[in-house]
């Protein structure tokens, strides 16, 4: 372990900089290197991290308590598509006027959605009445890499 003055003298002798790379460590860690090059490499690492980062998108699908079966199936299909793309989906049952007296119908729709989507989604937030809306949040199921599902070379052999 060198003293700060000695380390600075060594860095100056080598025409480099003394850079503190881990200030929270005990004792703090410093390195002798070219500071400009260090900053450039840090910016490249940060850029790579941003590239790998994915933003979470929440899609909304609105239902009415007296929705028809075809409309329900269509909206369910949209939800499956959104979940397949990796988006989270917020299902909203929207009540008007006297429909507020029949919130059980909205709950029934959301429970049916839960049953229908159990293979592609997990419930992130259970039904909650918020003013005139009953909301429920679905998140896509995390799938493992399975060669039988991805259609790999081994999947064909196993199918025979």
C-alpha positions in Angstrom: 0.0 0.0 0.0 1.5 3.3 -1.2 1.0 6.7 0.2 -0.9 9.1 -2.0 2.1 11.4 -2.5 4.3 8.5 -3.6 1.6 7.2 -6.0 1.2 10.7 -7.5 4.9 10.9 -8.0 5.0 7.5 -9.8 2.1 8.5 -12.0 3.7 11.8 -12.9 7.0 10.0 -13.7 5.1 7.7 -16.1 3.2 10.6 -17.6 -0.1 9.1 -16.5 -2.9 9.9 -14.0 -3.7 8.6 -10.6 -7.4 7.6 -10.8 -9.6 6.5 -7.9 -11.5 3.5 -9.3 -13.3 2.2 -6.1 -13.8 5.1 -3.7 -16.2 3.1 -1.4 -13.7 0.3 -0.8 -11.7 0.4 2.5 -9.1 1.6 1.8 -10.0 3.4 -1.5 -8.5 1.8 -4.6 -6.5 3.9 -7.1 -4.8 3.0 -10.3 -2.2 4.6 -12.5 -3.6 4.9 -16.0 -4.5 7.3 -18.8 -7.6 9.1 -17.5 -8.9 10.0 -21.0 -8.7 6.4 -22.1 -10.4 5.3 -18.8 -13.3 7.7 -19.3 -13.8 6.5 -22.9 -13.9 2.8 -21.9 -16.4 3.7 -19.1 -18.7 5.4 -21.7 -18.5 2.4 -23.9 -19.5 0.1 -21.0 -22.4 2.4 -20.2 -23.5 2.4 -23.8 -23.4 -1.4 -23.9 -25.5 -1.6 -20.7 -28.1 0.7 -22.2 -28.3 -1.4 -25.3 -29.0 -4.5 -23.4 -31.6 -2.8 -21.2 -35.2 -3.2 -22.2 -37.9 -0.7 -21.4 -41.1 -2.0 -19.8 -44.3 -1.1 -21.8 -47.7 -1.3 -20.3 -50.6 -1.8 -22.8 -54.2 -1.2 -21.8 -57.3 -3.1 -22.8 -60.7 -1.8 -21.8 -63.7 -4.0 -21.2 -67.3 -3.3 -20.5 -69.4 -5.4 -18.0 -71.8 -6.5 -20.7 -69.2 -7.4 -23.3 -70.2 -9.9 -26.0 -68.3 -13.1 -26.5 -66.8 -12.2 -29.8 -65.6 -8.8 -28.5 -64.1 -10.6 -25.4 -62.3 -13.1 -27.6 -60.9 -10.3 -29.9 -59.6 -8.3 -26.9 -58.2 -11.5 -25.3 -56.3 -12.1 -28.6 -54.8 -8.6 -28.5 -53.7 -9.3 -24.9 -52.1 -12.6 -25.9 -50.2 -10.7 -28.7 -49.0 -8.0 -26.4 -47.9 -10.5 -23.8 -46.1 -12.5 -26.5 -44.1 -9.4 -27.4 -43.0 -9.1 -23.7 -45.3 -6.2 -22.7 -47.3 -6.0 -19.5 -51.0 -5.6 -20.0 -53.5 -3.7 -17.8 -57.1 -5.0 -18.2 -59.7 -2.4 -17.2 -63.4 -3.0 -16.8 -65.1 0.3 -17.2 -68.4 0.9 -15.5 -71.0 3.6 -16.4 -74.0 4.8 -14.4 -75.9 2.0 -12.7 -73.4 -0.6 -13.7 -71.5 0.4 -10.6 -74.0 -1.6 -8.6 -72.9 -4.8 -10.5 -69.1 -4.8 -10.0 -69.4 -8.5 -9.6 -69.8 -8.7 -13.4 -66.5 -6.9 -13.9 -64.8 -9.3 -11.4 -66.2 -12.2 -13.3 -64.7 -11.0 -16.6 -61.3 -10.5 -15.0 -61.4 -13.9 -13.4 -62.3 -15.5 -16.8 -59.3 -13.6 -18.3 -57.0 -15.0 -15.6 -58.2 -18.6 -16.5 -57.9 -18.0 -20.3 -54.4 -16.4 -20.0 -52.8 -18.7 -17.4 -50.4 -20.2 -20.0 -49.0 -16.9 -21.3 -49.4 -14.5 -18.3 -49.1 -14.2 -14.5 -51.3 -11.9 -12.5 -49.1 -9.0 -11.3 -52.0 -7.1 -9.6 -55.3 -8.7 -8.6 -58.6 -6.9 -9.4 -58.9 -3.5 -7.7 -61.8 -1.1 -7.9 -60.5 2.4 -8.6 -63.4 4.8 -9.0 -65.4 3.7 -12.0 -62.7 1.3 -13.2 -61.8 -2.2 -12.0 -58.1 -2.8 -13.0 -55.9 -5.9 -13.1 -52.3 -6.2 -14.3 -50.9 -9.1 -16.2 -47.2 -9.8 -16.9 -45.7 -12.2 -19.5 -44.6 -15.6 -18.2 -40.8 -16.1 -18.2 -40.1 -19.0 -20.4 -37.0 -21.2 -20.3 -35.1 -22.1 -23.4 -36.5 -25.5 -24.2 -35.4 -27.1 -27.5 -38.8 -28.8 -28.0 -40.5 -25.4 -28.0 -38.0 -23.5 -30.0 -37.9 -26.1 -32.8 -34.3 -27.0 -32.5 -32.7 -30.0 -34.3 -33.3 -32.3 -31.3 -37.0 -31.5 -31.2 -37.6 -33.3 -34.5 -35.7 -36.4 -33.3 -37.7 -36.5 -30.0 -41.0 -36.1 -31.9 -40.4 -39.2 -34.0 
